[in-house]
């Protein structure tokens, strides 16, 4: 009888110890996974920041060139020599026959309706 009680006591202690050890192991595993996750995330963020920095280094000279070009093109049109009335060229524009017929047909249909 004494041996059975002693065996129960030892097995109960062993069960508690095993539960405690299993809990500690699970806690250590969760901490390890969490640490890896945080570490990988910071590495990824650092990589993204490096890429963004390199892009900015490449784009900045281009932005400066664009600013310089915008400053150089302040005038909308190039300077033009003023011509007197007799020296100016005249351009006569006429519509084609098809355009005149289309216009006259459209005018006729509007007046008839």
Backbone as JSON, one array per atom type, in Angstrom:
{
  "sequence": "XXXXXXXXXXXXXXXXXXXXXXXXXXXXXXXXXXXXXXXXXXXXXXXXXXXXXXXXXXXXXXXXXXXXXXXXXXXXXXXXXXXXXXXXXXXXXXXXXXXXXXXXXXXXXXXXX",
  "N": [[0.81, -1.2, 0.0], [1.87, 1.21, 0.77], [3.74, 1.55, -1.17], [2.18, 1.9, -3.44], [0.92, 4.35, -2.91], [3.13, 5.94, -2.74], [4.06, 5.68, -5.36], [1.95, 6.91, -6.77], [2.23, 9.51, -5.79], [4.79, 10.21, -6.78], [4.34, 9.98, -9.53], [2.42, 11.95, -9.85], [3.9, 14.22, -9.21], [5.77, 14.06, -11.27], [4.04, 14.38, -13.48], [3.16, 17.01, -13.07], [5.62, 18.32, -13.24], [6.31, 17.68, -15.89], [4.22, 18.99, -17.25], [4.84, 21.62, -16.56], [7.41, 21.88, -17.72], [6.71, 21.44, -20.4], [5.06, 23.67, -20.81], [6.94, 25.74, -20.45], [8.64, 25.16, -22.6], [6.9, 25.6, -24.75], [6.39, 28.34, -24.42], [8.98, 29.33, -24.86], [9.28, 28.62, -27.55], [7.28, 30.19, -28.79], [8.27, 32.74, -28.17], [10.66, 32.65, -29.61], [9.74, 32.41, -32.28], [8.32, 34.82, -32.48], [10.42, 36.66, -32.11], [11.97, 36.14, -34.42], [10.12, 36.93, -36.36], [9.8, 39.7, -35.85], [12.45, 40.52, -36.28], [12.84, 39.83, -39.01], [10.98, 41.5, -40.15], [12.03, 44.05, -39.57], [14.39, 43.9, -41.03], [13.33, 43.76, -43.61], [12.05, 46.26, -43.77], [14.3, 47.92, -43.6], [15.56, 47.22, -45.98], [13.66, 48.15, -47.84], [13.83, 50.87, -47.28], [16.43, 51.4, -48.12], [16.19, 50.92, -50.86], [14.33, 52.91, -51.57], [15.91, 55.16, -50.96], [17.97, 54.89, -52.86], [16.48, 55.21, -55.19], [15.65, 57.85, -54.87], [18.16, 59.09, -55.01], [18.74, 58.68, -57.69], [16.62, 59.95, -58.98], [16.69, 62.62, -58.19], [18.73, 64.23, -59.61], [17.45, 64.27, -62.09], [15.12, 65.67, -61.51], [16.24, 68.16, -60.96], [17.23, 68.82, -63.49], [14.82, 69.07, -64.87], [13.73, 71.28, -63.54], [15.6, 73.23, -64.3], [15.14, 73.27, -67.06], [12.49, 74.15, -67.1], [12.84, 76.72, -66.11], [14.32, 77.84, -68.17], [12.54, 77.96, -70.25], [10.75, 80.21, -70.09], [9.41, 81.97, -71.73], [6.55, 81.82, -73.81], [6.42, 81.77, -76.6], [8.85, 82.0, -79.22], [10.87, 84.99, -79.84], [9.6, 87.19, -82.32], [10.14, 88.76, -85.4], [8.89, 91.93, -86.11], [6.69, 92.62, -88.74], [5.88, 94.8, -91.37], [2.68, 95.92, -92.64], [2.53, 95.47, -95.44], [4.51, 93.55, -95.82], [3.64, 91.28, -94.58], [2.46, 87.92, -94.78], [-0.37, 86.46, -96.31], [-2.78, 84.0, -95.66], [-4.98, 82.04, -97.33], [-7.75, 80.22, -96.65], [-9.74, 77.59, -97.74], [-12.69, 75.64, -97.92], [-13.24, 72.18, -98.67], [-14.99, 70.68, -101.46], [-16.66, 68.62, -100.6], [-17.01, 69.28, -97.9], [-18.46, 71.66, -98.16], [-20.79, 70.69, -99.4], [-21.76, 68.98, -97.42], [-22.24, 70.8, -95.4], [-24.21, 72.4, -96.64], [-26.24, 70.52, -97.01], [-26.84, 69.86, -94.36], [-27.78, 72.35, -93.53], [-30.04, 72.59, -95.15], [-31.61, 70.49, -94.22], [-32.14, 71.29, -91.63], [-33.7, 73.58, -92.0], [-35.92, 72.54, -93.27], [-37.26, 70.94, -91.43]],
  "CA": [[0.0, 0.0, 0.0], [2.74, 2.37, 0.85], [4.42, 1.72, -2.45], [1.21, 2.46, -4.39], [0.75, 5.77, -2.57], [4.37, 6.59, -3.13], [4.07, 5.7, -6.82], [1.01, 7.96, -7.18], [2.84, 10.8, -5.45], [5.89, 10.45, -7.73], [3.78, 10.19, -10.87], [1.77, 13.27, -9.83], [4.98, 15.21, -9.29], [6.31, 13.97, -12.63], [3.07, 15.0, -14.39], [3.23, 18.47, -12.89], [6.91, 18.76, -13.77], [6.22, 17.59, -17.35], [3.36, 20.09, -17.7], [5.61, 22.85, -16.41], [8.45, 21.86, -18.75], [6.04, 21.61, -21.68], [4.64, 25.08, -20.88], [8.14, 26.56, -20.65], [9.1, 24.92, -23.97], [5.96, 26.29, -25.65], [6.66, 29.76, -24.26], [10.26, 29.6, -25.53], [9.04, 28.52, -28.99], [6.52, 31.38, -29.19], [9.19, 33.88, -28.09], [11.6, 32.51, -30.72], [9.03, 32.75, -33.52], [8.03, 36.26, -32.44], [11.68, 37.36, -32.34], [12.3, 36.01, -35.84], [9.17, 37.74, -37.12], [10.17, 41.1, -35.66], [13.74, 40.72, -36.91], [12.65, 39.8, -40.47], [10.23, 42.7, -40.52], [12.94, 45.19, -39.54], [15.29, 43.73, -42.17], [12.56, 44.12, -44.81], [11.87, 47.71, -43.76], [15.59, 48.51, -43.93], [15.76, 47.0, -47.41], [12.79, 49.08, -48.56], [14.36, 52.22, -47.12], [17.61, 51.5, -48.98], [15.71, 51.02, -52.24], [13.77, 54.26, -51.72], [17.02, 56.1, -50.95], [18.63, 54.78, -54.15], [15.59, 55.82, -56.18], [15.74, 59.31, -54.68], [19.45, 59.52, -55.53], [18.68, 58.66, -59.15], [15.59, 60.86, -59.47], [16.99, 64.01, -57.84], [19.32, 64.97, -60.73], [16.44, 64.46, -63.13], [14.25, 66.76, -61.07], [16.99, 69.41, -61.14], [17.24, 69.12, -64.93], [13.47, 69.54, -65.23], [13.6, 72.65, -63.03], [16.4, 74.1, -65.17], [14.44, 73.41, -68.34], [11.31, 75.0, -66.89], [13.29, 78.11, -65.98], [14.81, 78.34, -69.46], [11.4, 78.14, -71.15], [9.79, 81.12, -69.47], [8.6, 82.57, -72.79], [5.71, 80.85, -74.48], [6.77, 81.73, -78.01], [10.13, 82.68, -79.47], [10.68, 86.35, -80.32], [9.31, 87.26, -83.75], [10.42, 90.07, -86.0], [7.67, 92.62, -86.52], [6.64, 92.91, -90.17], [4.89, 95.83, -91.73], [1.45, 95.4, -93.24], [2.76, 94.98, -96.81], [5.41, 92.4, -95.81], [3.0, 90.12, -93.97], [1.9, 86.93, -95.7], [-1.78, 86.13, -96.09], [-3.1, 82.61, -95.96], [-6.39, 81.9, -97.67], [-8.21, 78.84, -96.43], [-11.04, 77.29, -98.34], [-13.14, 74.29, -97.57], [-13.36, 71.29, -99.83], [-16.35, 70.56, -102.03], [-17.43, 67.71, -99.73], [-17.4, 70.03, -96.7], [-19.53, 72.61, -98.53], [-22.02, 69.93, -99.63], [-22.24, 68.51, -96.12], [-22.78, 71.96, -94.7], [-25.46, 72.84, -97.27], [-27.26, 69.5, -96.73], [-27.23, 70.05, -92.96], [-28.56, 73.56, -93.46], [-31.32, 72.32, -95.78], [-32.42, 69.61, -93.37], [-32.58, 72.06, -90.47], [-34.76, 74.52, -92.37], [-37.13, 71.83, -93.71], [-37.95, 70.29, -90.32]],
  "C": [[0.85, 1.26, 0.0], [3.41, 2.6, -0.5], [3.47, 2.29, -3.51], [1.01, 3.95, -4.14], [1.99, 6.56, -2.98], [4.48, 6.71, -4.66], [3.14, 6.78, -7.36], [1.6, 9.35, -6.94], [3.94, 11.15, -6.45], [5.35, 10.73, -9.11], [3.06, 11.54, -10.94], [2.81, 14.37, -9.94], [5.57, 15.23, -10.69], [5.35, 14.61, -13.65], [3.12, 16.51, -14.29], [4.52, 19.01, -13.49], [6.88, 18.74, -15.31], [5.33, 18.7, -17.91], [4.1, 21.42, -17.64], [6.69, 22.95, -17.49], [7.85, 22.07, -20.15], [5.57, 23.06, -21.86], [5.82, 26.01, -21.13], [8.65, 26.4, -22.09], [8.2, 25.65, -24.99], [6.18, 27.8, -25.61], [7.96, 30.16, -24.98], [10.08, 29.57, -27.06], [8.31, 29.76, -29.5], [7.43, 32.61, -29.18], [10.18, 33.84, -29.26], [10.94, 32.9, -32.04], [8.75, 34.24, -33.57], [9.3, 37.07, -32.71], [12.1, 37.31, -33.8], [11.4, 36.89, -36.7], [9.53, 39.22, -37.04], [11.48, 41.42, -36.38], [13.6, 40.76, -38.44], [11.92, 41.04, -40.95], [11.15, 43.93, -40.55], [13.94, 45.1, -40.69], [14.59, 44.15, -43.46], [12.37, 45.63, -44.89], [13.17, 48.42, -44.1], [15.89, 48.37, -45.41], [14.92, 47.96, -48.24], [13.31, 50.51, -48.46], [15.59, 52.42, -48.0], [17.19, 51.66, -50.44], [15.15, 52.41, -52.49], [14.87, 55.31, -51.77], [17.76, 56.08, -52.29], [17.78, 55.42, -55.26], [15.67, 57.33, -56.08], [17.06, 59.84, -55.23], [19.44, 59.59, -57.05], [17.73, 59.74, -59.67], [15.95, 62.32, -59.23], [17.69, 64.78, -58.96], [18.34, 65.22, -61.87], [15.49, 65.6, -62.78], [14.95, 68.11, -61.26], [17.04, 69.81, -62.61], [15.89, 69.65, -65.39], [13.28, 70.97, -64.76], [14.38, 73.62, -63.91], [15.72, 74.33, -66.51], [13.21, 74.31, -68.2], [11.71, 76.46, -66.76], [13.73, 78.68, -67.32], [13.66, 78.6, -70.44], [10.34, 79.04, -70.52], [8.91, 81.78, -70.51], [7.81, 81.47, -73.47], [6.13, 80.67, -75.94], [8.12, 82.42, -78.2], [9.89, 84.09, -79.98], [10.52, 86.35, -81.86], [9.56, 88.68, -84.23], [9.1, 90.68, -86.46], [7.75, 92.96, -88.0], [5.59, 93.98, -90.41], [3.71, 95.16, -92.44], [1.71, 94.81, -94.63], [3.67, 93.76, -96.84], [4.79, 91.14, -95.21], [2.41, 89.2, -95.02], [0.46, 86.65, -95.31], [-2.01, 84.68, -96.48], [-4.59, 82.52, -96.18], [-6.77, 80.44, -97.47], [-9.58, 78.68, -97.04], [-11.43, 75.88, -97.95], [-13.26, 73.46, -98.84], [-14.82, 71.23, -100.28], [-17.21, 69.7, -101.12], [-17.88, 68.43, -98.47], [-18.53, 71.0, -97.01], [-20.84, 71.88, -98.75], [-22.61, 69.44, -98.31], [-22.87, 69.66, -95.36], [-24.1, 72.39, -95.3], [-26.57, 71.82, -97.03], [-27.76, 69.65, -95.3], [-28.08, 71.28, -92.8], [-29.95, 73.34, -94.03], [-32.19, 71.46, -94.89], [-32.92, 70.34, -92.13], [-33.74, 72.98, -90.83], [-36.03, 73.78, -92.78], [-37.9, 71.22, -92.55], [-38.5, 71.26, -89.34]]
}
